[in-house]
Structure formats: C-alpha cells, structure tokens
C-alpha cells in the first residue's frame, strides 16, 4: 500500500466514525420521542477505505409511545467511535510522518 493509500484509508475511517457519532447524537436527542427507531451505523471496508451507512432499526419499540433507544448502548457506541477515531488519527499521523521523511530524503 502506498503512503497516500494509508492517508486515504485513515481519512475514510475518521469520516466513518464521524457518521457513527452523528447517529449516536441523533439517537440520544430523540430518546424520548414517541415511536422513534434508533439509527444503526454499519461500517464496511472496500478498496478505497471504510464506508458508513445509516439505517433505521428494524426493532419495533415496545409500545408506540416510547422509543427503542437504550442510553447504555449509545454510550458504548460513543466510546467505540472515540477509540476508532483515535486509532485512525494515529495511523494518519504516522503516514504523514512517513511522507515528510520521504520528502526530506528526496530533497537531499
């Protein structure tokens, strides 16, 4: 994999985690909305990096006047997204350092 490929993959990973955090925020904001179905984030890897797709939960609320959002599950998702974003940021940083080193060798 090329250095630019590393940077692109890390960037797509960070963008996918941004979508995940956005969905968690929406779920938390609508936790008390009657009949609300939580947003699920599905992450998939492809040749260009990571993509995030959003879909409504197929699980019905227990009753129409409540939502199916579990705050504990949302906090767990938020922690996972934070850790994944931080890991992708470290990969991006390492790729950028390699790029800088390559450019300094090329100049010499």
Buried (B, 14 or more C-beta within 10 A) or exposed (E): EEBEEBBBBBBBBBBBBEBBBBBBEBBBEBBEEEEBBBBBBEBEEEEEBBBBEEEEBEEEBEEEEBBBBEEEEBEEBBEBBEEBBEBBBEBBEBBBEEBEEEEEEEEE
